[in-house]
Amino acid sequence: EIVLTQSPGTLSLSPGERATLSCRASQSVSSSYLAWYQQKPGQAPRLLIYGASSRATGIPDRFSGSGSGTDFTLTISRLEPEDFAVYYCQQYGSSPPKLTFGGGTKVEIK
Amino acid sequence: QLQLQESGPGLVKPSETLSLTCTVSGGSISSSSYYWGWIRQPPGKGLEWIGSIYYSGSTYYNPSLKSRVTISVDTSKNQFSLKLSSVTAADTAVYYCARHWSTIDYWGQGTLVTVSS
């Protein structure tokens, strides 16, 4: 069973700063099946990145994803006030089908 | 625009069965090659996949919950449902229904289910 570990647990930054979030898998995963979501309080998560590096529809280009194998990164180039939220990585396993989430990283205002 | 809406009791007693339904509008639950799944989130905690049903009717469950979970689909009503048996306080969570394949592209708004006597 693949475990996704996100770090740090909390990231304290100011608007305009760069945020780098990590997602590490316990074994190699296909980049095609690695996604990132943003969740704000009281809301369902929103898909940001799929296939490790492709932005979902309507997602600003300040969000970017990278990585392969066991190490994946979500980067927010310049934090906007609306970007302060919790971010989750997610992996899809195909045999049998299964979704696995990381524990989340909270990006908070410093 | 596809929309998903969860419905069901917000309060369930310990040892009883939690039952939720997700109604899909704006598209047919059986017309596309997607999974229809349930994800939950305990208060203040992270996301946990419960299980999914493929449009063909095949089901897939989280091994940690498999013995207590049943997901079914009613294509005539464009709905799919979750049953979780023998609930405890640890099952208190916001329950989301969602459409996915490798990523989740549509989510319901979520419904809080509290397990308490």
Chai-1 contact restraints between the chains, C-beta under 6 A:
chainA,res_idxA,chainB,res_idxB,connection_type,confidence,min_distance_angstrom,max_distance_angstrom,comment,restraint_id
A,Y33,B,S102,contact,1.0,0.0,6.0,A-B,restraint_1
A,A35,B,T103,contact,1.0,0.0,6.0,A-B,restraint_2
A,A44,B,Y96,contact,1.0,0.0,6.0,A-B,restraint_3
A,A44,B,W107,contact,1.0,0.0,6.0,A-B,restraint_4
A,A44,B,G110,contact,1.0,0.0,6.0,A-B,restraint_5
A,L47,B,T103,contact,1.0,0.0,6.0,A-B,restraint_6
A,L47,B,D105,contact,1.0,0.0,6.0,A-B,restraint_7
A,Y50,B,T103,contact,1.0,0.0,6.0,A-B,restraint_8
A,Y88,B,L47,contact,1.0,0.0,6.0,A-B,restraint_9
A,Y92,B,S102,contact,1.0,0.0,6.0,A-B,restraint_10
A,P96,B,Y60,contact,1.0,0.0,6.0,A-B,restraint_11
A,P97,B,Y60,contact,1.0,0.0,6.0,A-B,restraint_12
A,L99,B,W49,contact,1.0,0.0,6.0,A-B,restraint_13
A,F101,B,L47,contact,1.0,0.0,6.0,A-B,restraint_14
A,G103,B,G46,contact,1.0,0.0,6.0,A-B,restraint_15
A,G104,B,G46,contact,1.0,0.0,6.0,A-B,restraint_16
